[in-house]
Amino acid sequence: MTNKGKVKTILTIFLLLFPLSSFASDKNIVLHFGLSTILGGAAESYLHYETHLGSPERILYGTLIGSIPGLAKEVMDSSQEGNHFSGSEMAVDVAGAFVGAVIANFVNSKIQINVDSHRRKVTVSLLYEF
């Protein structure tokens, strides 16, 4: 990745995280964002090492997979009396999953994991271009 690409990635992550501060007073929104970030990152990481998809596809599918638990929660909420489906919470779930997938893609592109099954040895290395 070129320096220009690194700057774009960091700027994108910053711009996605910056609006979260406006919701910081609502702990439920922060919880939705945080959990979805973890799920989106985990989904992208799985796809990164277990498929031959390119970065855009891994980020897209990681975002979709990371958003599913939030969607399930909102559907369950809408089935309870006195509760409703929250579009804003669902949007935060999707945004969190996207941020997690983007960060995981960036990190996973820099980390190389080699497993030697005969020696039961795992090697983790960090790849960084100077």
C-alpha positions as CSV (number, residue, x, y, z in Angstrom):
1,M,0.0,0.0,0.0
2,T,1.4,3.4,-0.9
3,N,1.7,6.3,1.6
4,K,-1.2,8.0,-0.2
5,G,-3.3,4.8,0.3
6,K,-2.3,4.7,4.0
7,V,-3.3,8.3,4.6
8,K,-6.7,7.7,2.9
9,T,-7.3,4.6,5.1
10,I,-6.5,6.4,8.3
11,L,-8.6,9.5,7.2
12,T,-11.5,7.2,6.4
13,I,-11.3,5.5,9.8
14,F,-11.1,8.8,11.6
15,L,-14.1,10.3,9.7
16,L,-16.1,7.2,10.5
17,L,-15.2,7.3,14.2
18,F,-15.6,11.1,14.7
19,P,-19.4,11.2,14.5
20,L,-19.6,8.6,17.2
21,S,-18.6,11.2,19.8
22,S,-21.9,13.0,19.2
23,F,-23.6,9.8,20.5
24,A,-21.3,9.3,23.4
25,S,-24.0,10.2,26.0
26,D,-26.2,7.4,24.8
27,K,-24.5,4.2,26.1
28,N,-26.8,2.0,24.1
29,I,-25.6,3.5,20.8
30,V,-22.0,3.2,21.9
31,L,-22.6,-0.5,22.8
32,H,-24.2,-1.2,19.4
33,F,-21.3,0.5,17.6
34,G,-18.6,-1.3,19.7
35,L,-20.1,-4.8,19.4
36,S,-20.7,-4.4,15.7
37,T,-17.1,-3.2,15.2
38,I,-15.8,-6.4,16.9
39,L,-18.2,-8.6,14.8
40,G,-17.4,-6.8,11.5
41,G,-13.7,-7.2,12.3
42,A,-14.0,-10.8,13.2
43,A,-16.0,-11.5,10.0
44,E,-13.5,-9.8,7.8
45,S,-10.6,-11.6,9.5
46,Y,-12.3,-15.0,8.9
47,L,-13.0,-14.1,5.2
48,H,-9.4,-12.8,4.9
49,Y,-7.8,-16.1,5.8
50,E,-10.4,-18.6,4.6
51,T,-11.5,-17.2,1.2
52,H,-9.9,-15.8,-1.9
53,L,-12.1,-12.7,-1.9
54,G,-10.6,-9.3,-2.7
55,S,-10.5,-6.5,-0.1
56,P,-13.7,-4.8,-1.3
57,E,-15.7,-8.0,-1.1
58,R,-14.3,-9.0,2.3
59,I,-15.2,-5.5,3.7
60,L,-18.7,-5.7,2.2
61,Y,-19.4,-9.2,3.4
62,G,-17.7,-8.5,6.8
63,T,-20.0,-5.5,7.2
64,L,-23.1,-7.6,6.3
65,I,-22.2,-10.5,8.6
66,G,-21.2,-8.1,11.4
67,S,-24.6,-6.3,11.1
68,I,-26.8,-9.5,11.3
69,P,-26.8,-9.7,15.2
70,G,-27.9,-6.1,15.4
71,L,-30.7,-6.7,12.9
72,A,-31.8,-9.8,14.9
73,K,-31.9,-7.7,18.0
74,E,-34.0,-5.0,16.4
75,V,-36.4,-7.5,15.0
76,M,-36.8,-9.0,18.5
77,D,-37.3,-5.6,19.9
78,S,-40.0,-4.8,17.4
79,S,-41.9,-7.9,18.5
80,Q,-42.1,-6.8,22.1
81,E,-45.0,-4.7,23.2
82,G,-44.0,-1.1,23.9
83,N,-40.8,-1.5,21.9
84,H,-40.0,-0.7,18.3
85,F,-37.4,-1.3,15.6
86,S,-34.8,1.5,15.8
87,G,-33.5,2.6,12.5
88,S,-30.8,4.7,14.2
89,E,-29.5,1.8,16.2
90,M,-29.5,-0.3,13.0
91,A,-27.5,2.4,11.2
92,V,-25.0,2.5,14.1
93,D,-24.7,-1.3,13.8
94,V,-23.9,-1.2,10.1
95,A,-21.5,1.7,10.6
96,G,-19.7,-0.2,13.4
97,A,-19.5,-3.4,11.4
98,F,-18.1,-1.4,8.5
99,V,-15.4,0.3,10.6
100,G,-14.5,-3.0,12.1
101,A,-14.2,-4.6,8.7
102,V,-12.1,-1.7,7.3
103,I,-9.7,-1.8,10.3
104,A,-9.4,-5.6,10.2
105,N,-8.7,-5.5,6.5
106,F,-5.9,-2.9,7.0
107,V,-4.4,-4.9,9.9
108,N,-4.8,-8.3,8.2
109,S,-3.1,-7.0,5.1
110,K,-0.1,-6.2,7.2
111,I,0.1,-9.4,9.2
112,Q,1.2,-12.7,7.8
113,I,0.5,-15.9,9.8
114,N,2.3,-19.2,8.8
115,V,1.4,-22.5,10.5
116,D,3.6,-25.5,10.1
117,S,1.4,-28.4,11.0
118,H,4.2,-30.9,11.2
119,R,6.1,-29.1,13.8
120,R,3.0,-27.5,15.4
121,K,4.7,-24.2,15.1
122,V,3.0,-20.8,14.4
123,T,4.9,-17.9,13.0
124,V,3.4,-14.4,13.1
125,S,5.2,-11.6,11.2
126,L,4.4,-8.0,10.5
127,L,4.8,-6.8,7.0
128,Y,5.5,-3.1,6.6
129,E,6.7,-1.2,3.6
130,F,9.3,1.5,4.1
